[in-house]
Amino acid sequence: MTMADIAAVSQMEQRLFSSPWPRDSFRYELQENPYSHLFVAEDERGQLIGYAGVWTTFDQAQITTIGVDEPYRRQRWATRLMQRLFQAAQECGCEMISLEVRVSNLPAQTLYKKMGFETIHVRKSYYQDNHEDAYLMMRPLGGEL
């Protein structure tokens, strides 16, 4: 992701999530957070169709965001973005990767389980918009992506 992508990413974030990141958060992650790694996916025409981010600190990585625009879902774009996050985390020496997901987001949970994540904890009232719980999911890094 570059600064030129922020407007499109921010618009997509607003469409996809009930609790979207503000545009300034993406700016901060790109320009000021040395632990942040942000990526975009584009179709063959160069149209932005998805994005993902991860923080890498010491031996742990945390997926911060992932989104794929509606028309491109169920075409393995989220899987490719996740694989890119795994690669970035491994390159930084991380051994584990985690994420939070809404308990109601069954499609995302299905993807994460297919990618080797396991639920290890429930974070009560994690989401500010409706106080929904989140599952904390983790998986080891290394081996086959």
DSSP file with accessible surface (Angstrom, degrees, kcal/mol):
  #  RESIDUE AA STRUCTURE BP1 BP2  ACC     N-H-->O    O-->H-N    N-H-->O    O-->H-N    TCO  KAPPA ALPHA  PHI   PSI    X-CA   Y-CA   Z-CA
    1    1 A M              0   0   33      0, 0.0     2,-0.3     0, 0.0    37,-0.2   0.000 360.0 360.0 360.0 141.7    0.0    0.0    0.0
    2    2 A T    >>  -     0   0   78      1,-0.0     3,-1.8    37,-0.0     4,-0.5  -0.789 360.0 -98.0-122.3 172.2    1.2    3.5   -0.7
    3    3 A M  G >4 S+     0   0   77      1,-0.3     3,-1.2    -2,-0.3     4,-0.4   0.848 122.4  63.3 -58.8 -32.4   -0.2    6.9    0.2
    4    4 A A  G 34 S+     0   0   91      1,-0.2     4,-0.4     2,-0.1    -1,-0.3   0.729  99.7  54.5 -65.8 -19.8   -1.9    7.0   -3.2
    5    5 A D  G <> S+     0   0   27     -3,-1.8     4,-2.7     1,-0.2     5,-0.3   0.614  83.0  89.1 -86.0 -14.8   -4.0    4.0   -2.2
    6    6 A I  H <X S+     0   0    4     -3,-1.2     4,-3.1    -4,-0.5     5,-0.3   0.879  83.6  51.6 -59.2 -42.5   -5.4    5.5    1.0
    7    7 A A  H  > S+     0   0   40     -4,-0.4     4,-2.3    -3,-0.2    -1,-0.2   0.954 115.2  41.9 -60.8 -47.8   -8.5    7.2   -0.5
    8    8 A A  H  > S+     0   0   40     -4,-0.4     4,-2.3     2,-0.2    -2,-0.2   0.908 116.3  48.9 -66.6 -41.6   -9.6    4.0   -2.2
    9    9 A V  H  X S+     0   0    0     -4,-2.7     4,-2.9     2,-0.2    -2,-0.2   0.933 111.4  50.0 -63.3 -44.3   -8.8    1.8    0.8
   10   10 A S  H  X S+     0   0    7     -4,-3.1     4,-2.2    -5,-0.3    -2,-0.2   0.909 110.4  49.6 -62.9 -41.3  -10.6    4.2    3.1
   11   11 A Q  H  X S+     0   0  108     -4,-2.3     4,-1.7    -5,-0.3    -1,-0.2   0.921 112.7  47.4 -63.4 -41.8  -13.7    4.2    0.9
   12   12 A M  H  X S+     0   0    3     -4,-2.3     4,-2.4     1,-0.2    -2,-0.2   0.922 109.1  54.2 -64.9 -43.1  -13.7    0.4    0.8
   13   13 A E  H  X S+     0   0    4     -4,-2.9     4,-2.1     1,-0.2    -1,-0.2   0.908 107.1  51.5 -56.7 -42.7  -13.2    0.3    4.5
   14   14 A Q  H  < S+     0   0  107     -4,-2.2    -1,-0.2     1,-0.2    -2,-0.2   0.876 113.1  45.4 -63.2 -37.7  -16.3    2.5    5.0
   15   15 A R  H  < S+     0   0  139     -4,-1.7    -1,-0.2     1,-0.2    -2,-0.2   0.839 118.1  41.6 -72.6 -35.5  -18.4    0.1    2.7
   16   16 A L  H  < S+     0   0   28     -4,-2.4     2,-0.4    -5,-0.1    -2,-0.2   0.778 108.7  51.4 -87.9 -29.9  -17.2   -3.1    4.3
   17   17 A F     <  -     0   0   68     -4,-2.1    -1,-0.1    -5,-0.2    50,-0.0  -0.901  55.2-150.1-124.2 143.0  -17.1   -2.5    8.0
   18   18 A S  S    S+     0   0   79     -2,-0.4    -1,-0.1     1,-0.3    -4,-0.0   0.679 107.1  38.0 -76.4 -17.8  -19.6   -1.2   10.6
   19   19 A S  S    S-     0   0   49     -6,-0.1    -1,-0.3    -3,-0.0   109,-0.1  -0.609  90.1-176.3-128.9  67.8  -16.6    0.0   12.7
   20   20 A P        -     0   0   40      0, 0.0    -6,-0.1     0, 0.0   -10,-0.0  -0.307  29.5-109.1 -73.3 152.6  -14.2    1.3   10.0
   21   21 A W        -     0   0   57      1,-0.1     2,-0.1     2,-0.1    -4,-0.1  -0.551  39.1-112.9 -68.9 141.4  -10.7    2.7   10.5
   22   22 A P    >>  -     0   0   77      0, 0.0     3,-1.3     0, 0.0     4,-1.1  -0.403  25.7-111.5 -70.1 154.2  -10.5    6.4    9.9
   23   23 A R  H 3> S+     0   0   96      1,-0.3     4,-1.9     2,-0.2     3,-0.4   0.877 117.6  60.3 -53.2 -40.3   -8.4    7.5    6.9
   24   24 A D  H 3> S+     0   0  107      1,-0.2     4,-2.7     2,-0.2    -1,-0.3   0.795  96.1  61.3 -63.0 -27.0   -5.9    9.0    9.3
   25   25 A S  H <> S+     0   0   42     -3,-1.3     4,-2.6     2,-0.2    -1,-0.2   0.912 104.9  46.7 -65.9 -41.2   -5.3    5.6   10.8
   26   26 A F  H  X S+     0   0    0     -4,-1.1     4,-2.2    -3,-0.4    -2,-0.2   0.918 112.1  51.4 -65.1 -41.2   -4.1    4.2    7.4
   27   27 A R  H  X S+     0   0   84     -4,-1.9     4,-2.6     1,-0.2     5,-0.3   0.936 111.3  47.5 -58.7 -47.5   -1.9    7.3    7.0
   28   28 A Y  H  X>S+     0   0  106     -4,-2.7     4,-3.0     1,-0.2     5,-1.6   0.925 110.4  51.8 -59.8 -46.4   -0.4    6.8   10.4
   29   29 A E  H  <5S+     0   0   14     -4,-2.6     7,-0.3     1,-0.2    -1,-0.2   0.890 115.7  41.7 -60.1 -38.9    0.2    3.1    9.8
   30   30 A L  H  <5S+     0   0   53     -4,-2.2    -1,-0.2    -5,-0.2    -2,-0.2   0.895 127.2  27.7 -74.2 -42.1    2.0    3.9    6.5
   31   31 A Q  H  <5S+     0   0  121     -4,-2.6    -3,-0.2    -5,-0.2    -2,-0.2   0.778 132.1  19.5 -96.4 -28.6    4.1    6.8    7.6
   32   32 A E  T  <5S+     0   0  128     -4,-3.0    -3,-0.2    -5,-0.3    -4,-0.1   0.666  95.4  84.1-122.1 -23.3    4.7    6.5   11.3
   33   33 A N    > < -     0   0   22     -5,-1.6     3,-1.5    -4,-0.2    -1,-0.1  -0.762  49.7-170.0 -91.8 106.8    4.3    3.0   12.6
   34   34 A P  T 3  S+     0   0  101      0, 0.0    -1,-0.2     0, 0.0    -5,-0.0   0.654  85.8  56.0 -70.3 -11.8    7.5    1.0   12.0
   35   35 A Y  T 3  S+     0   0  121     20,-0.1    21,-2.3    -3,-0.1     2,-0.3   0.449  88.9  98.3 -96.0  -2.7    5.8   -2.3   13.0
   36   36 A S  E <   -A   55   0A  16     -3,-1.5     2,-0.4    -7,-0.3    19,-0.2  -0.708  46.7-176.1 -95.4 139.0    3.0   -1.9   10.4
   37   37 A H  E     -A   54   0A  51     17,-2.3    17,-2.1    -2,-0.3     2,-0.4  -0.988   8.7-173.1-132.2 119.1    3.0   -3.6    7.0
   38   38 A L  E     -A   53   0A  13     -2,-0.4     2,-0.3    15,-0.2    15,-0.2  -0.939   2.8-178.0-119.4 140.1    0.1   -2.8    4.6
   39   39 A F  E     -A   52   0A  35     13,-2.9    13,-2.3    -2,-0.4     2,-0.3  -0.932  10.5-154.3-134.8 153.6   -0.7   -4.4    1.3
   40   40 A V  E     -A   51   0A  38     -2,-0.3     2,-0.4    11,-0.2    11,-0.3  -0.904   8.7-143.5-123.9 156.9   -3.2   -4.1   -1.5
   41   41 A A  E     -A   50   0A  11      9,-2.6     8,-3.0    -2,-0.3     9,-1.3  -0.964  19.6-170.8-115.9 138.2   -4.6   -6.5   -4.1
   42   42 A E  E     -A   48   0A  92     -2,-0.4     6,-0.2     6,-0.3     2,-0.0  -0.951  18.1-125.6-128.1 149.0   -5.4   -5.2   -7.6
   43   43 A D    >   -     0   0   10      4,-2.3     3,-2.3    -2,-0.3     6,-0.0  -0.164  48.4 -81.4 -80.3-176.1   -7.2   -6.8  -10.5
   44   44 A E  T 3  S+     0   0  169      1,-0.3    -1,-0.1     2,-0.1    -2,-0.0   0.703 131.5  53.7 -64.0 -18.3   -5.7   -7.1  -14.0
   45   45 A R  T 3  S-     0   0  172      2,-0.1    -1,-0.3     0, 0.0     3,-0.1   0.401 121.0-105.5 -93.6   0.8   -6.7   -3.5  -14.7
   46   46 A G    <   +     0   0   38     -3,-2.3     2,-0.4     1,-0.3    -2,-0.1   0.557  69.7 150.7  85.0  10.4   -5.0   -2.1  -11.6
   47   47 A Q        -     0   0  105      1,-0.1    -4,-2.3     2,-0.0    -1,-0.3  -0.609  51.6-118.1 -77.1 128.5   -8.3   -1.6   -9.8
   48   48 A L  E     +A   42   0A  13     -2,-0.4    -6,-0.3    -6,-0.2     3,-0.1  -0.505  43.1 163.4 -68.0 126.5   -7.9   -1.9   -6.0
   49   49 A I  E     +     0   0A   0     -8,-3.0    20,-2.8     1,-0.3     2,-0.3   0.464  58.0   0.0-124.8  -7.2  -10.0   -4.8   -4.8
   50   50 A G  E     -AB  41  68A   0     -9,-1.3    -9,-2.6    18,-0.3    -1,-0.3  -0.986  52.1-163.0-171.7 168.7   -8.6   -5.6   -1.4
   51   51 A Y  E     -AB  40  67A   0     16,-2.3    16,-2.5    -2,-0.3     2,-0.3  -0.978   4.8-173.4-157.1 161.0   -6.1   -4.7    1.3
   52   52 A A  E     -AB  39  66A   0    -13,-2.3   -13,-2.9    -2,-0.3     2,-0.3  -0.986   4.2-161.5-158.9 154.2   -4.6   -6.2    4.5
   53   53 A G  E     -AB  38  65A   0     12,-2.7    11,-1.9    -2,-0.3    12,-1.1  -0.981   4.6-175.5-141.7 154.3   -2.3   -5.2    7.3
   54   54 A V  E     -AB  37  63A   0    -17,-2.1   -17,-2.3    -2,-0.3     2,-0.4  -0.994  16.8-143.0-146.6 143.6   -0.2   -6.8    9.9
   55   55 A W  E     -AB  36  62A  96      7,-2.7     7,-2.4    -2,-0.3     2,-0.5  -0.915  16.3-160.1-102.5 138.2    1.9   -5.5   12.9
   56   56 A T  E     + B   0  61A  11    -21,-2.3     2,-0.4    -2,-0.4     5,-0.2  -0.978  17.3 165.6-121.9 120.0    5.1   -7.4   13.6
   57   57 A T  E >   - B   0  60A  57      3,-2.8     3,-2.6    -2,-0.5     2,-0.1  -0.976  62.0 -50.4-137.1 120.8    6.7   -7.1   17.0
   58   58 A F  T 3  S-     0   0  189     -2,-0.4     0, 0.0     1,-0.3     0, 0.0  -0.299 121.7 -19.9  54.3-118.9    9.5   -9.4   18.2
   59   59 A D  T 3  S+     0   0   68     35,-0.2    36,-3.1    -3,-0.1    37,-1.6   0.324 123.7  81.5-102.6  10.2    8.3  -13.0   17.5
   60   60 A Q  E <   -Bc  57  96A  68     -3,-2.6    -3,-2.8    34,-0.2     2,-0.4  -0.905  54.6-166.6-119.0 144.2    4.5  -12.1   17.3
   61   61 A A  E     -Bc  56  97A   3     35,-1.9    37,-1.9    -2,-0.4     2,-0.4  -0.954   4.0-160.5-125.5 147.7    2.4  -10.8   14.5
   62   62 A Q  E     -Bc  55  98A  41     -7,-2.4    -7,-2.7    -2,-0.4     2,-0.5  -0.986  17.2-135.8-130.4 119.1   -1.1   -9.3   14.7
   63   63 A I  E     -B   54   0A   9     35,-3.3    37,-0.4    -2,-0.4    -9,-0.3  -0.643  23.8-177.8 -72.3 124.4   -3.4   -9.0   11.6
   64   64 A T  E     -     0   0A  28    -11,-1.9     2,-0.3    -2,-0.5   -10,-0.2   0.768  58.2  -6.2 -96.8 -32.8   -4.9   -5.6   11.9
   65   65 A T  E     +B   53   0A  13    -12,-1.1   -12,-2.7     2,-0.0    -1,-0.3  -0.978  50.7 176.5-161.7 148.5   -7.2   -5.4    9.0
   66   66 A I  E     +B   52   0A  22     -2,-0.3     2,-0.3   -14,-0.3   -14,-0.2  -0.901  12.6 165.5-156.0 133.0   -8.2   -7.3    5.9
   67   67 A G  E     -B   51   0A   5    -16,-2.5   -16,-2.3    -2,-0.3     2,-0.4  -0.985  16.3-168.9-150.8 140.4  -10.9   -6.5    3.4
   68   68 A V  E     -B   50   0A   9     -2,-0.3   -18,-0.3   -18,-0.2     5,-0.1  -0.999  35.9-110.2-128.9 129.7  -12.0   -7.6   -0.1
   69   69 A D    >   -     0   0   24    -20,-2.8     3,-2.0    -2,-0.4     4,-0.3  -0.257  34.0-108.5 -60.8 146.2  -14.6   -5.7   -2.0
   70   70 A E  G >  S+     0   0  117      1,-0.3     3,-1.6     2,-0.2    -1,-0.1   0.832 113.5  54.7 -46.7 -50.3  -17.9   -7.5   -2.5
   71   71 A P  G 3  S+     0   0   92      0, 0.0    -1,-0.3     0, 0.0    -2,-0.1   0.725 110.6  48.6 -63.5 -15.1  -17.6   -8.3   -6.2
   72   72 A Y  G X  S+     0   0   41     -3,-2.0     3,-0.7   -23,-0.2     5,-0.5   0.344  83.0 119.3-106.8   5.8  -14.3  -10.0   -5.7
   73   73 A R  T <   +     0   0   97     -3,-1.6    -4,-0.0    -4,-0.3    -3,-0.0  -0.328  69.5  28.2 -71.7 155.3  -15.2  -12.2   -2.7
   74   74 A R  T 3  S+     0   0  246      1,-0.1    -1,-0.2    -2,-0.0    -2,-0.0   0.775  92.9 101.3  64.3  29.6  -15.0  -16.0   -3.0
   75   75 A Q  S <  S-     0   0   93     -3,-0.7    -2,-0.1     0, 0.0    -1,-0.1   0.060 101.1-102.5-125.5  19.4  -12.2  -15.7   -5.6
   76   76 A R  S  > S+     0   0  148      1,-0.1     4,-2.2     3,-0.0     5,-0.2   0.554  85.5 125.5  73.3  12.0   -9.3  -16.5   -3.2
   77   77 A W  H  > S+     0   0   44     -5,-0.5     4,-2.5     2,-0.2     5,-0.2   0.922  74.5  49.8 -66.3 -41.5   -8.2  -12.8   -2.9
   78   78 A A  H  > S+     0   0   27      2,-0.2     4,-2.8     1,-0.2    -1,-0.2   0.914 109.6  52.2 -64.0 -38.6   -8.5  -12.9    0.9
   79   79 A T  H  > S+     0   0   19      2,-0.2     4,-2.6     1,-0.2    -1,-0.2   0.935 110.2  48.0 -61.8 -45.0   -6.4  -16.1    0.9
   80   80 A R  H  X S+     0   0  109     -4,-2.2     4,-1.9     1,-0.2    -2,-0.2   0.904 112.1  49.1 -63.9 -40.7   -3.7  -14.4   -1.2
   81   81 A L  H  X S+     0   0    8     -4,-2.5     4,-2.1     2,-0.2    -1,-0.2   0.921 110.9  50.3 -64.0 -43.0   -3.7  -11.4    1.0
   82   82 A M  H  X S+     0   0    0     -4,-2.8     4,-2.6     1,-0.2    -2,-0.2   0.921 108.4  52.5 -60.8 -42.9   -3.4  -13.6    4.1
   83   83 A Q  H  X S+     0   0   65     -4,-2.6     4,-2.4     1,-0.2    -1,-0.2   0.894 107.9  51.8 -60.9 -37.2   -0.5  -15.5    2.6
   84   84 A R  H  X S+     0   0   82     -4,-1.9     4,-2.4     2,-0.2    -1,-0.2   0.895 109.1  50.2 -66.9 -37.1    1.3  -12.1    1.9
   85   85 A L  H  X S+     0   0    0     -4,-2.1     4,-2.6     2,-0.2    -2,-0.2   0.920 109.7  50.8 -65.3 -42.0    0.8  -11.2    5.6
   86   86 A F  H  X S+     0   0    1     -4,-2.6     4,-2.6     1,-0.2    -2,-0.2   0.926 110.7  49.6 -59.3 -44.8    2.2  -14.5    6.7
   87   87 A Q  H  X S+     0   0   80     -4,-2.4     4,-2.5     2,-0.2    -2,-0.2   0.935 111.0  48.2 -61.1 -46.8    5.2  -13.9    4.4
   88   88 A A  H  X S+     0   0    3     -4,-2.4     4,-1.2     1,-0.2    -1,-0.2   0.915 112.6  49.3 -61.3 -42.3    5.8  -10.4    5.8
   89   89 A A  H  <>S+     0   0    0     -4,-2.6     5,-2.5     1,-0.2     3,-0.4   0.915 111.4  48.5 -64.8 -42.7    5.6  -11.7    9.3
   90   90 A Q  H ><5S+     0   0   61     -4,-2.6     3,-1.9     1,-0.2    -1,-0.2   0.904 106.8  56.2 -64.0 -40.3    8.0  -14.5    8.7
   91   91 A E  H 3<5S+     0   0  129     -4,-2.5    -1,-0.2     1,-0.3    -2,-0.2   0.794 106.4  51.8 -62.1 -25.4   10.5  -12.2    7.0
   92   92 A C  T 3<5S-     0   0   62     -4,-1.2    -1,-0.3    -3,-0.4    -2,-0.2   0.348 124.6-104.5 -91.4   3.9   10.4  -10.1   10.3
   93   93 A G  T < 5 +     0   0   46     -3,-1.9    -3,-0.2     1,-0.2     2,-0.1   0.621  65.3 156.8  86.6  13.6   11.2  -13.2   12.4
   94   94 A C      < -     0   0    8     -5,-2.5    -1,-0.2    -6,-0.2   -34,-0.2  -0.478  25.6-173.4 -75.3 144.8    7.7  -13.8   13.8
   95   95 A E        +     0   0  122    -36,-3.1    46,-3.1     1,-0.2     2,-0.3   0.603  69.4  35.5-109.0 -21.4    6.8  -17.2   14.9
   96   96 A M  E     -cD  60 140A  54    -37,-1.6   -35,-1.9    44,-0.3     2,-0.4  -0.960  61.6-161.8-133.5 152.3    3.0  -16.7   15.7
   97   97 A I  E     -cD  61 139A   0     42,-2.4    42,-2.0    -2,-0.3     2,-0.3  -0.992  12.4-178.1-135.5 141.9    0.3  -14.7   14.1
   98   98 A S  E     +cD  62 138A  10    -37,-1.9   -35,-3.3    -2,-0.4     2,-0.3  -0.866   6.7 177.0-134.0 168.3   -3.1  -13.7   15.6
   99   99 A L  E     - D   0 137A   2     38,-2.0    38,-2.8    -2,-0.3     2,-0.4  -0.968  24.1-126.2-161.0 162.5   -6.2  -11.8   14.8
  100  100 A E  E     - D   0 136A  32    -37,-0.4     2,-0.3    -2,-0.3    36,-0.2  -0.944  26.3-177.6-113.6 144.5   -9.6  -10.9   16.2
  101  101 A V  E     - D   0 135A   5     34,-1.7    34,-3.0    -2,-0.4    -2,-0.0  -0.997  33.7-102.0-141.7 140.9  -12.8  -11.7   14.4
  102  102 A R  E >   - D   0 134A  34     -2,-0.3     3,-1.6    32,-0.2    32,-0.2  -0.355  27.7-128.4 -58.7 140.8  -16.5  -10.9   15.3
  103  103 A V  T 3  S+     0   0   41     30,-1.9    -1,-0.1     1,-0.3    31,-0.1   0.783 110.5  53.8 -63.5 -22.4  -18.3  -14.0   16.7
  104  104 A S  T 3  S+     0   0   77     29,-0.3     2,-1.8     1,-0.1    -1,-0.3   0.577  82.8  93.3 -86.9  -7.8  -21.0  -13.3   14.0
  105  105 A N    <>  +     0   0   57     -3,-1.6     4,-2.2     1,-0.2     5,-0.2  -0.511  44.9 162.2 -89.8  74.9  -18.6  -13.3   11.1
  106  106 A L  H  >  +     0   0  109     -2,-1.8     4,-2.5     1,-0.2    -1,-0.2   0.876  68.9  56.3 -65.3 -39.2  -18.8  -16.9   10.1
  107  107 A P  H  > S+     0   0   97      0, 0.0     4,-2.0     0, 0.0    -1,-0.2   0.937 111.0  44.9 -59.6 -43.1  -17.4  -16.5    6.5
  108  108 A A  H  > S+     0   0   15      1,-0.2     4,-2.9     2,-0.2     5,-0.2   0.925 111.7  52.2 -65.4 -43.5  -14.2  -15.0    7.9
  109  109 A Q  H  X S+     0   0   10     -4,-2.2     4,-2.6     1,-0.2    -1,-0.2   0.903 107.5  52.9 -59.4 -39.9  -13.9  -17.6   10.6
  110  110 A T  H  X S+     0   0   74     -4,-2.5     4,-2.2     2,-0.2    -1,-0.2   0.932 110.9  46.7 -61.1 -46.2  -14.2  -20.3    8.0
  111  111 A L  H  X S+     0   0   34     -4,-2.0     4,-1.5     2,-0.2    -2,-0.2   0.946 112.4  49.5 -59.6 -48.7  -11.4  -18.8    6.0
  112  112 A Y  H  <>S+     0   0   20     -4,-2.9     5,-2.6     1,-0.2    -2,-0.2   0.904 110.4  49.9 -62.6 -39.7   -9.2  -18.4    9.1
  113  113 A K  H ><5S+     0   0  118     -4,-2.6     3,-1.8     1,-0.2    -1,-0.2   0.919 108.4  53.0 -64.4 -40.6   -9.8  -22.0   10.2
  114  114 A K  H 3<5S+     0   0  171     -4,-2.2    -1,-0.2     1,-0.3    -2,-0.2   0.803 106.8  54.5 -62.3 -27.6   -8.9  -23.2    6.7
  115  115 A M  T 3<5S-     0   0   22     -4,-1.5    -1,-0.3    -3,-0.2    -2,-0.2   0.292 128.9 -95.8 -92.6  10.4   -5.7  -21.2    7.0
  116  116 A G  T < 5S+     0   0   39     -3,-1.8    -3,-0.2     1,-0.3     2,-0.2   0.498  74.6 143.3  96.3   5.4   -4.7  -22.9   10.2
  117  117 A F      < -     0   0    5     -5,-2.6     2,-0.4    -6,-0.2    -1,-0.3  -0.528  30.3-161.1 -78.5 146.9   -6.0  -20.5   12.9
  118  118 A E  E     -E  138   0A 140     20,-2.6    20,-2.3    -2,-0.2     2,-0.4  -0.972  23.5-114.6-125.3 143.2   -7.5  -21.8   16.1
  119  119 A T  E     +E  137   0A  58     -2,-0.4    18,-0.2    18,-0.2     3,-0.1  -0.623  38.9 166.2 -74.9 127.3   -9.7  -20.0   18.5
  120  120 A I  E     +     0   0A  89     16,-3.1     2,-0.3    -2,-0.4    17,-0.2   0.553  58.7   5.5-118.8 -12.4   -7.9  -19.5   21.8
  121  121 A H  E     -E  136   0A 106     15,-1.2    15,-2.9     2,-0.0     2,-0.5  -0.987  58.5-126.1-165.3 155.5  -10.0  -16.9   23.6
  122  122 A V  E     -E  135   0A  49     -2,-0.3     2,-0.8    13,-0.2    13,-0.2  -0.963  19.0-151.4-109.0 125.1  -13.1  -14.8   23.6
  123  123 A R  E >   -E  134   0A  88     11,-3.6    11,-2.1    -2,-0.5     3,-1.0  -0.875  22.8-135.2 -96.2 109.2  -12.7  -11.1   24.0
  124  124 A K  T 3  S-     0   0  151     -2,-0.8     8,-0.1     1,-0.3     9,-0.1  -0.382  77.7  -6.4 -68.5 136.2  -15.9   -9.9   25.6
  125  125 A S  T 3  S+     0   0   69      6,-0.5    -1,-0.3     1,-0.1     8,-0.2   0.814  84.1 154.7  50.7  40.7  -17.5   -6.7   24.2
  126  126 A Y    <   +     0   0   98     -3,-1.0     2,-0.4     6,-0.5     7,-0.2   0.871  47.2  72.1 -68.1 -39.7  -14.5   -6.2   22.0
  127  127 A Y     >  -     0   0   40      5,-2.2     4,-2.1     1,-0.1     3,-0.3  -0.672  67.1-153.8 -89.2 129.4  -16.2   -4.1   19.2
  128  128 A Q  T  4 S+     0   0  170     -2,-0.4    -1,-0.1     1,-0.2    -2,-0.0   0.789  86.4  63.5 -71.0 -30.0  -17.1   -0.6   20.2
  129  129 A D  T  4 S-     0   0   63      1,-0.2    -1,-0.2     3,-0.1    -2,-0.0   0.888 131.9  -4.3 -67.9 -36.5  -20.0   -0.2   17.7
  130  130 A N  T  4 S-     0   0   83     -3,-0.3    -2,-0.2     2,-0.1    -1,-0.2   0.310  91.7-114.5-139.5   8.3  -22.2   -2.9   19.2
  131  131 A H     <  +     0   0  119     -4,-2.1    -6,-0.5     1,-0.2    -5,-0.2   0.729  55.6 167.5  61.4  26.6  -20.1   -4.5   22.0
  132  132 A E        -     0   0   29     -5,-0.3    -5,-2.2    -7,-0.2    -6,-0.5  -0.391  37.0-110.9 -68.0 146.8  -20.0   -7.8   20.1
  133  133 A D        -     0   0   42     -8,-0.2   -30,-1.9    -7,-0.2     2,-0.4  -0.355  29.0-148.0 -71.4 158.7  -17.5  -10.3   21.4
  134  134 A A  E     -DE 102 123A   0    -11,-2.1   -11,-3.6   -32,-0.2     2,-0.5  -0.965   9.3-130.5-127.0 145.8  -14.5  -11.3   19.3
  135  135 A Y  E     -DE 101 122A  67    -34,-3.0   -34,-1.7    -2,-0.4     2,-0.6  -0.828  17.1-142.2 -88.9 133.1  -12.7  -14.6   19.0
  136  136 A L  E     -DE 100 121A  18    -15,-2.9   -16,-3.1    -2,-0.5   -15,-1.2  -0.879  26.4-172.2 -91.1 121.0   -8.9  -14.3   19.4
  137  137 A M  E     -DE  99 119A   0    -38,-2.8   -38,-2.0    -2,-0.6     2,-0.3  -0.924   6.1-179.1-119.2 144.2   -7.5  -16.7   16.8
  138  138 A M  E     +DE  98 118A  37    -20,-2.3   -20,-2.6    -2,-0.4   -40,-0.2  -0.955   9.2 178.0-137.7 159.0   -3.8  -17.8   16.5
  139  139 A R  E     -D   97   0A  30    -42,-2.0   -42,-2.4    -2,-0.3   -22,-0.1  -0.973  32.5-108.5-154.8 149.5   -1.6  -20.0   14.3
  140  140 A P  E     -D   96   0A  81      0, 0.0   -44,-0.3     0, 0.0     2,-0.2  -0.461  30.8-135.7 -73.5 152.9    2.1  -20.7   14.2
  141  141 A L        +     0   0   21    -46,-3.1     2,-0.1    -2,-0.1     3,-0.1  -0.659  59.2  69.1-100.5 166.7    4.1  -19.4   11.3
  142  142 A G        +     0   0   32     -2,-0.2     2,-0.1     1,-0.2   -47,-0.0  -0.348  68.5  55.0 107.5 163.7    6.6  -21.4    9.4
  143  143 A G  S    S+     0   0   73     -2,-0.1    -1,-0.2     2,-0.1     2,-0.2  -0.367 102.7   0.3  74.5-152.0    6.3  -24.3    7.1
  144  144 A E              0   0  184      1,-0.1    -2,-0.0    -3,-0.1     0, 0.0  -0.425 360.0 360.0 -77.7 136.2    4.1  -24.1    4.0
  145  145 A L              0   0   72     -2,-0.2    -1,-0.1    -4,-0.0   -59,-0.1   0.234 360.0 360.0 -94.2 360.0    2.2  -20.9    3.3
